[in-house]
Every structure is written in structure tokens, then in C-alpha cells.
Amino acid sequence: MEIPYTVEAHPETGLNNGKIGIWLFLTSEVMLFGALFATFIMLRLGSDGNWAAMQAEAELNIPLATLNTAVLIASSLTMVMAWASLMRGQLGRFKLFGWLTVGCGGIFLVIKYFEYTAKFEHHHYPESSTFLAIYFAMTGLHALHVIGGMAWNAYFTGPGSKVFHTNRQWLTDRVEHSGLFWHFVDLVWIFLFPVFYLL
Amino acid sequence: MSEHVDIDKQVRIYFLVFGALMVGTAATVGAYYLDVSVPVALTIGLFIASVKASLVACFFMHLIDEKKIIYWTLALTVAFFIALMALPILTSVTDQVGDFAEVEAHEPH
């Protein structure tokens, strides 16, 4: 039995299954990170004025985090360019931008690795302070999302791109959906960066 | 997003948004070095972050040109998100009011 509306839009919603699915998934992600942000607020308000001291003690690297922000923003641009290339029917450019997106994700993780190892060398662990506990929890979960997004994009840019020759619209839609996830990951970082490093 | 899109126009917008996001990042870091109080720094930082997030959502995620069902789904999510954020803030305010009332009750009249 063929599943309907995998490519063509449902007459009621005007959207195909994948688009509805990814947006519902993203709403659950909003609540997941929302719960962690609510925890962050609770911990910060309940820190009896010790938050700034804990933050200073954690010695977060602002230049590295700024670089990571720029890398993630650049990856969002390459992601939409990958989708735009498919819309134009340019498979080669799609692959170029797709791999650039995966590469930017890799650079982000390498920078994060250096940040984390610097913390561990100074014996700064999640159990060291309330600030570091929520810092590692939120940035760690975000890093897992980056890994997931990279795997998703790598699949469609690599083996999944064969579909281009048989069902281009299917591939274009899937890349749009993986792009929505990738931009959400970027969006979360846009808030994590000032909240942990600057404020 | 809508089926009939002018991709060349879209691409130009993407580069403009990318530039704005980079400027926003520089502004966020710049604001950190301003000699302002914590509440002002928080307001500036979160305002810039919100503008950047809106740009990503509207243009990179195509929300500016999306179907109604997506808007309604997101409106519901925003309502729950606000309730979630209000919980710790209201708890803190309630605690502070409670502490204040306790101090007042123990003060000699």
C-alpha cells in the first residue's frame, strides 16, 4: 500500500506528511529546551547572588564561543543554499553546500571539544557548581543535536542524493525538513550563547 | 513554504539575513563590554538574541510564508512555552513576597 501525501500536499492542510511531522517534532523540541531554560532561570534566581561568582569561576571562553556562533550562523546560510540549489536543479552545488553545512557542524564540535577539555583540565566538572551543571547539560544536549543534524544532512548529501535523478521533489522536501531542524539548532545556540557566556 | 518562489530573490534575502545575524552577534558581544547594570545587560542581550532568532525563523525556516496550520501549531507551543517560563519567575516572586511579609510580621509596631 502506498502512503499518500509523502510528496504532494494534503488538500486540507496544504502540506505533505514530512512537513507536518518535522514541525510537530520541533514543537516538542521547543518544550524540551524550554524546560531546561526554565530550570536555568530557577537556578539563577535561587543562587542568592552567587551566580556571577560561579560564572567567573567557570572561566568560559568568549572568543571561542563567538567563533562558534559565527560558524553555526554560516552553516545555516549553507543549509538554505543547499536547498536553493536543489530548487534550481543544481545537484553539484547542492552537494557542495550540503558538505559545507556538515563541515561547519564538525568545526563547531571541534571548538566545543577544546572548550570542554579546557574546563576538565581546570577540574571544572558538572558537579563543580550549579552554573557548570546547567552549562554542561544544555550545551551538551545542544551538541548532541548538532551531531544528529550532521548525520541527517550527511545522509541526504551523500547516499540519499541518488534520489535526485528519480524523485527530485522528494529530495528537495527532505532537505527542507532537515534544514528546519538545523536552523532550530542554530536558533537554540543564539540564546545559549548570551545566556551562558555574556549575561 | 509557497510552491511558487523566486529563488534568486530568496538567495539575496538569505545573504542579507546572514549579514544581519553576524552584525547581531557582534552587537551582542559588544554589549557585554558596555558598563551597564545586570538588568540592562540582560535586556539588551535577550533583545538582540530575539531579533536574531526571529530572522532565522522568518527567513531561513520560511515562517514568513507558511501555511496556517503551522502558525496555529506554533501559537499553541508559544502559549505553553510562556507558561513554562512563567513558572520559575512566579515562584521566585511569590517567595520574595513571602519573605517580605515574614519580615513585616516580625517587625515591632
Interface residues (C-beta under 8 A of the other chain):
Chain A: T13 G14 L15 K19 I20 W23 L24 T27 V30 M31 G34 A35 F37 A38 T39 I41 M42 L45 G46 A52 I62 T66 T69 A70 I73 A74 S76 L77 M79 V80 M81 A84 M87 R88 E176 G179 L180 H183 F184 D186 L187 I190 F191 F193 P194 V195 L198 L199
Chain B: M1 V5 I7 Q10 V11 Y14 F15 F18 L21 M22 T25 T28 V29 A31 Y32 V38 A41 L42 G45 L46 I48 A49 K52 A53 V56 A57 F60 M61 H62 K67 I69 I70 T73 L74 L76 T77 F80 F81 L84 M85 L87 P88 I89 T91 S92
